[in-house]
Amino acid sequence: MTKRLKALGIVMLVFGVVFAGAGIYAYTQVRAGADSLQAFSTAQNVTLSYNEDGVLVDRGTTEGAEAIMTLLTDEWGYPVKDSELNPDDPLVNTASEYMYQMATIAYHVLHGTQTVTLTEDAEFNGELFPAGEYQLEIRTVGERGELGGYWTDFNRSHPIEGPARGQAWSGTAHGLIGELGVGAVTASTLQLSTGISAMIFGVGLTLILLGAGLIWSASGKEEDVVFALAAPEPSKEPAGV
C-alpha cells in the first residue's frame, strides 16, 4: 500500500513540476509580448487627452469625449474598463485605450461633412444632379438612420456618395483603425494569456502539493496509513438504542 501511494505521489509530483514549468514558460512569453506591445505603443507615441480633473476630453471638451465613449459603448457594444483609462499614463497601450482611439477616428469621420464637386451634370436612377458643389453629411448616408455613414452604407455608383465615401473613409482612416484594432486584440489576448498561464501554474502547484502530501503520508508506518485511509463505516444501529 505504501509503495503504491509513494509511486502515485511521485507521478503527481512529476506532473506538477511539468505543469508549473509550463506555466512559468508561458508567462515569460506573455511578458515578452507585453513588452513588445509597450515598445510599439511608446514608438507610436499616441496619447489620450485629459483635463486637469483627469476626465477625458476631445478637442478640448468633455462633451466630445462623452460622445465618442457613447459610440464605443452603446453603438459598438465594447465593455470599456475604467481602470485601463489612466490620466497619469495617457499613452495608448491598453485594450480600452486602443478601442477609444479607434472610436475617436470613426466618430470624426462619421460626423464630418464632405464636399463633392461635379464638373458636369450627372443622372442617377432618374434623378438629375447638375454640375456644382454638394455638401454631404456622412452620418446621414444610408438607410439605417442614426447608425448610417459607414463604408458599406455608401452607394459607390451614386455621383455624390461614391466620391464622398473615398474622401471620408480614406486609406489613412482605414489604416489607423486597422492598426488600432490589432493593438486592441493583442492587448486583450495578452490579458487572457496571463490568466491561462496563472491557471496552468496553479494546476502544477496543486499537483506538487498533492504528490508531496501522498509521499509524506506514505512515509509513516503502514498500519497508520491504512488506518488513516480507512473510512469509518456508518452505524447501522437504530437511533436511541
C-alpha positions in Angstrom: 0.0 0.0 0.0 2.7 2.5 1.0 4.7 1.7 -2.1 1.7 2.4 -4.3 1.0 5.6 -2.6 4.6 6.7 -2.9 4.5 5.8 -6.6 1.3 7.8 -7.1 2.8 10.7 -5.2 5.9 10.7 -7.3 3.9 10.6 -10.5 1.7 13.6 -9.3 4.9 15.4 -8.2 6.5 15.0 -11.7 3.3 16.1 -13.5 3.1 19.1 -11.1 6.6 20.2 -11.9 5.9 19.9 -15.6 2.7 22.0 -15.3 4.4 24.6 -13.1 7.3 24.8 -15.5 4.9 25.2 -18.5 3.0 27.9 -16.6 6.3 29.8 -15.9 7.4 29.5 -19.5 4.0 30.6 -20.8 4.2 33.7 -18.5 7.6 34.6 -19.8 6.3 34.5 -23.3 3.3 36.6 -22.4 5.6 39.2 -20.7 7.8 39.3 -23.8 4.7 40.0 -25.9 3.5 42.7 -23.4 7.0 44.3 -23.5 6.9 44.3 -27.3 3.4 45.9 -27.4 4.6 48.5 -24.9 7.6 49.3 -27.0 5.4 49.6 -30.1 3.0 51.9 -28.2 5.9 54.0 -27.0 7.3 54.3 -30.5 3.9 55.4 -31.9 3.5 57.9 -29.1 -0.3 58.2 -29.3 -1.8 59.6 -26.2 -5.3 60.4 -24.9 -6.3 63.9 -23.7 -7.4 64.5 -20.1 -8.3 67.8 -18.4 -7.0 68.9 -15.0 -9.6 66.8 -13.3 -8.5 63.6 -15.0 -11.6 63.5 -17.3 -11.2 62.5 -20.9 -11.6 65.4 -23.4 -11.7 65.5 -27.2 -10.7 68.7 -28.9 -10.8 70.5 -25.6 -14.3 69.4 -24.4 -15.6 66.6 -22.2 -18.8 66.5 -24.3 -16.8 65.4 -27.3 -15.2 62.6 -25.3 -18.5 61.5 -23.9 -20.0 61.3 -27.5 -17.0 59.2 -28.5 -17.5 56.9 -25.5 -21.2 56.6 -26.3 -20.3 55.4 -29.8 -17.8 52.9 -28.3 -20.0 51.5 -25.6 -23.5 51.8 -27.0 -23.2 51.5 -30.8 -20.2 49.2 -30.8 -21.1 47.5 -27.5 -17.5 47.4 -26.2 -17.1 46.9 -22.4 -14.7 49.7 -21.5 -12.6 49.1 -18.4 -12.2 52.4 -16.5 -9.0 51.0 -14.8 -7.4 51.0 -18.3 -8.1 54.7 -18.8 -5.4 56.3 -16.6 -4.8 60.1 -16.8 -1.4 59.6 -15.2 -0.5 57.3 -18.1 -2.2 58.7 -21.2 -0.2 56.6 -23.6 -2.5 54.3 -25.7 -1.3 50.9 -24.6 -4.3 49.0 -23.2 -7.3 47.4 -24.9 -9.8 50.1 -23.8 -7.4 52.9 -24.9 -6.9 51.3 -28.3 -10.6 51.0 -28.8 -11.3 54.5 -27.6 -8.8 55.9 -30.0 -10.3 53.8 -32.8 -13.8 55.2 -31.9 -12.3 58.7 -31.9 -11.2 58.4 -35.6 -14.5 56.7 -36.6 -16.6 59.4 -34.7 -15.0 62.3 -36.5 -15.3 60.5 -39.9 -19.0 59.8 -39.3 -19.8 63.3 -38.1 -17.9 65.0 -40.8 -19.1 66.7 -44.0 -17.5 66.1 -47.4 -17.7 68.4 -50.4 -18.1 66.8 -53.7 -17.7 68.8 -56.9 -19.4 67.7 -60.1 -17.8 69.1 -63.2 -20.8 68.1 -65.4 -24.4 67.1 -64.9 -24.9 63.5 -63.7 -28.0 61.4 -63.6 -28.7 58.5 -61.1 -31.9 56.5 -61.0 -33.8 59.1 -62.9 -32.6 62.0 -60.7 -30.5 64.7 -62.2 -27.6 66.2 -60.4 -26.5 69.5 -62.0 -22.8 70.4 -62.1 -21.6 72.2 -58.9 -20.6 71.6 -55.3 -22.5 69.4 -53.0 -22.2 69.1 -49.2 -22.8 65.6 -47.8 -23.1 64.9 -44.1 -21.6 61.4 -43.7 -23.8 60.3 -40.8 -26.9 60.8 -42.9 -25.7 58.4 -45.6 -27.6 55.1 -45.8 -31.0 53.8 -44.7 -30.1 52.9 -41.1 -30.9 56.3 -39.6 -28.5 57.2 -36.8 -26.4 54.1 -37.5 -25.5 55.1 -41.1 -22.4 56.6 -42.5 -20.1 53.6 -42.5 -18.2 52.3 -45.6 -20.9 49.8 -46.6 -23.7 52.4 -46.3 -22.5 54.3 -49.4 -23.6 53.6 -52.9 -20.4 53.8 -55.0 -22.4 54.3 -58.2 -24.1 57.4 -56.8 -22.5 60.6 -58.2 -22.3 62.2 -54.7 -22.0 59.2 -52.4 -19.4 57.4 -54.4 -16.7 60.2 -54.3 -17.7 61.2 -50.7 -17.0 57.6 -49.5 -13.4 57.7 -50.6 -12.9 61.2 -49.2 -14.4 60.4 -45.8 -13.2 56.8 -45.3 -9.7 57.3 -46.7 -6.9 54.9 -46.7 -5.4 56.7 -43.8 -8.6 56.3 -41.7 -8.9 52.6 -42.6 -5.2 52.1 -41.9 -5.3 53.8 -38.5 -8.4 51.9 -37.4 -6.9 48.6 -38.6 -3.7 49.3 -36.7 -5.6 50.2 -33.5 -7.7 47.1 -33.9 -4.6 44.9 -33.9 -3.4 46.7 -30.8 -6.7 46.2 -29.0 -6.8 42.5 -29.9 -3.2 42.0 -28.9 -3.7 43.6 -25.5 -6.8 41.6 -24.8 -5.1 38.4 -25.9 -2.1 39.1 -23.6 -4.5 39.6 -20.7 -6.2 36.3 -21.4 -2.8 34.6 -21.8 -1.7 35.9 -18.4 -4.8 34.3 -16.8 -4.2 31.0 -18.6 -0.5 31.0 -17.6 -1.5 31.5 -14.0 -4.1 28.7 -14.2 -1.5 26.3 -15.6 0.9 27.2 -12.9 -1.8 26.8 -10.3 -2.6 23.3 -11.5 1.1 22.4 -11.3 1.4 23.7 -7.8 -1.7 21.8 -6.7 -0.3 18.6 -8.1 3.0 19.2 -6.4 1.3 19.7 -3.1 -0.9 16.6 -3.5 2.0 14.5 -4.6 4.2 15.6 -1.8 1.4 15.0 0.6 0.9 11.4 -0.6 4.7 10.8 -0.3 4.7 12.2 3.2 1.7 10.2 4.2 3.1 7.0 2.8 6.4 7.6 4.8 4.7 6.6 8.1 4.0 3.1 9.4 1.9 1.0 7.1 -0.7 0.4 9.7 -1.0 4.1 10.4 -1.5 4.7 6.7 -4.2 2.1 6.4 -5.9 3.4 9.5 -5.8 7.0 8.1 -7.2 5.9 4.7 -10.0 3.6 6.1 -13.2 5.5 6.3 -15.3 4.5 9.4 -18.4 2.6 8.5 -21.7 4.3 9.5 -23.5 2.8 12.4 -26.4 0.5 11.5 -28.0 0.7 14.9 -31.3 2.5 15.1 -31.3 5.8 16.8 -32.0 5.8 20.5 -30.8 2.1 21.0 
